[in-house]
Structures are given as C-alpha cells and as structure tokens.
C-alpha cells in the first residue's frame, strides 16, 4: 500500500475527499488514519452565525456531515487498505 491514498468522490468535487494515511510505528498493530474534509463556508456571515451557534453549544441532530459517493473505481484502493490491515 502507498503511504497515502486519496479517494475523490464520484461527483469529482475535490471538496469531497477522504485521505488515508498509513501509520507505521514500532508496534505490531497496523493502522490507517482517515482524514475527511468537512465543508467550509465561503460566506463570512454564514461562518459568524455558525461560530456563534458553536459557542453557545448548538448541535445539529444529524451531526456535521457532508457526502462521499463511492463507486466501482474506489474498490481497488479500499481492498488494498483492507488487505494491509488484515495482514501482519
């Protein structure tokens, strides 16, 4: 497995991506760190409103999610990562 795998959503938006980083340390455990890009808000006032809600503890009942569409082209990368974690 490469040290870093980047999967880009089927919609081809670079804002919808997942970065997988292989973690190699001295232990026998193999791990992969997943970094998921969350939406940002280009409108200043929208960011201010979201910041104020955050300060006062507002939480969306669905959480802070965006979307990622997996397709057949992602299967080889996902299989490769699965095999990396499976094999010691």
Secondary structure, 3 states (H helix, E strand, C coil): CCCEEEEECCCCCCCCEEEEEEECCCCCCCEEEEEECCCCCCCHHHHHHHHHHHHCCCCCCCCCCCCCCCCHHHHHHHHHHHHHHHCC
